Amino acid sequence: MNEQTQRIILAITGATGMLYVTALLDLLADQNVAVDAIISAAGSKVLGLEQDMVPEDLPNINRWFAVADFTAPPASGSARYDAMIILPCTVGTLGAVASGFSGNLIHRAADVTLKERRPLLLAVRETPLNRTHLNNMLALHDAGAIICPPMPSFYLHPADLATMARQFAGRICDQVGLHLHKLPRWQGIS
Ligand SMILES: Cc1cc2nc3c(=O)[nH]c(=O)nc-3n(C[C@H](O)[C@H](O)[C@H](O)COP(=O)(O)O)c2cc1C
């Protein structure tokens, strides 16, 4: 890892959408980005259900931190990270971060990311949304976070689910300042 390497925290929580996680990690494979990861207990469960994987099967992770480990680097603003992505993000984790409740390392790292004024992206996944969810999203938007629900687009004609997930993963990268040259871009219709 050299001085130019960007370092991000990837937090995986227990919402549906684990295909986006593997898409993001595949996208970052040959990039100069070190991914330090945290996964909640529910995240591990849903990863198993949807992808038939355990966390250790996920590719291109630089380092794992236990979700209960408050001594880990992401718990401190002095650790150098460029951004944090919560993908997918449950409404439970959304609520914890919105209220400043640092109940586990994911919540604490998100709180630290906000206080250090670094990009924090929450790929919140739930439907339909109740007033509490909407209020929590607005509170975090106002606090400087990026609310980026996984909403697939169709105008680039994704051939399959993996391609669709990859396009969304690319949008996430753009949002947190990881500008990848290999992403498909809308070129207009002429
Ligand atoms: C298969 C499955 C899918 C789930 N999908 C969602 C979801 O899309 N959004 C959500 O907020 N919670 C979802 N949940 C519920 C969360 O996993 C649960 O509320 C959990 O306590 C969240 O904990 P965490 O935020 O620490 O991961 C799902 C649970 C299961 C088993």
Ligand as a Chemical Component Dictionary entry (heavy atoms), coordinates in Angstrom:
data_LIG
# 
_chem_comp.id                   LIG 
_chem_comp.type                 NON-POLYMER 
_chem_comp.pdbx_formal_charge   0 
_chem_comp.three_letter_code    LIG 
# 
loop_
_chem_comp_atom.comp_id 
_chem_comp_atom.atom_id 
_chem_comp_atom.alt_atom_id 
_chem_comp_atom.type_symbol 
_chem_comp_atom.charge 
_chem_comp_atom.model_Cartn_x 
_chem_comp_atom.model_Cartn_y 
_chem_comp_atom.model_Cartn_z 
_chem_comp_atom.pdbx_ordinal 
LIG C1  C1  C 0 -33.449 -11.929 4.622  1  
LIG C2  C2  C 0 -33.536 -10.640 5.417  2  
LIG C3  C3  C 0 -33.649 -9.468  4.728  3  
LIG C4  C4  C 0 -33.731 -8.249  5.418  4  
LIG N1  N1  N 0 -33.863 -7.100  4.699  5  
LIG C5  C5  C 0 -33.902 -5.932  5.343  6  
LIG C6  C6  C 0 -33.935 -4.716  4.592  7  
LIG O1  O1  O 0 -33.959 -4.709  3.362  8  
LIG N2  N2  N 0 -33.910 -3.562  5.275  9  
LIG C7  C7  C 0 -33.871 -3.509  6.649  10 
LIG O2  O2  O 0 -33.838 -2.406  7.199  11 
LIG N3  N3  N 0 -33.837 -4.645  7.390  12 
LIG C8  C8  C 0 -33.850 -5.855  6.779  13 
LIG N4  N4  N 0 -33.782 -7.014  7.505  14 
LIG C9  C9  C 0 -33.840 -6.940  8.980  15 
LIG C10 C10 C 0 -32.480 -6.629  9.623  16 
LIG O3  O3  O 0 -31.527 -7.610  9.285  17 
LIG C11 C11 C 0 -32.650 -6.549  11.158 18 
LIG O4  O4  O 0 -33.493 -5.461  11.500 19 
LIG C12 C12 C 0 -31.323 -6.427  11.893 20 
LIG O5  O5  O 0 -31.568 -6.362  13.284 21 
LIG C13 C13 C 0 -30.534 -5.210  11.467 22 
LIG O6  O6  O 0 -29.331 -5.172  12.215 23 
LIG P1  P1  P 0 -28.058 -4.368  11.654 24 
LIG O7  O7  O 0 -28.521 -3.011  11.251 25 
LIG O8  O8  O 0 -27.123 -4.324  12.844 26 
LIG O9  O9  O 0 -27.490 -5.183  10.543 27 
LIG C14 C14 C 0 -33.697 -8.233  6.842  28 
LIG C15 C15 C 0 -33.552 -9.442  7.522  29 
LIG C16 C16 C 0 -33.484 -10.629 6.823  30 
LIG C17 C17 C 0 -33.334 -11.932 7.582  31 
# 
loop_
_chem_comp_bond.comp_id 
_chem_comp_bond.atom_id_1 
_chem_comp_bond.atom_id_2 
_chem_comp_bond.value_order 
_chem_comp_bond.pdbx_ordinal 
LIG C1  C2  SING 1  
LIG C2  C3  SING 2  
LIG C2  C16 DOUB 3  
LIG C3  C4  DOUB 4  
LIG C4  N1  SING 5  
LIG C4  C14 SING 6  
LIG N1  C5  DOUB 7  
LIG C5  C6  SING 8  
LIG C5  C8  SING 9  
LIG C6  O1  DOUB 10 
LIG C6  N2  SING 11 
LIG N2  C7  SING 12 
LIG C7  O2  DOUB 13 
LIG C7  N3  SING 14 
LIG N3  C8  DOUB 15 
LIG C8  N4  SING 16 
LIG N4  C9  SING 17 
LIG N4  C14 SING 18 
LIG C9  C10 SING 19 
LIG C10 O3  SING 20 
LIG C10 C11 SING 21 
LIG C11 O4  SING 22 
LIG C11 C12 SING 23 
LIG C12 O5  SING 24 
LIG C12 C13 SING 25 
LIG C13 O6  SING 26 
LIG O6  P1  SING 27 
LIG P1  O7  DOUB 28 
LIG P1  O8  SING 29 
LIG P1  O9  SING 30 
LIG C14 C15 DOUB 31 
LIG C15 C16 SING 32 
LIG C16 C17 SING 33 
# 
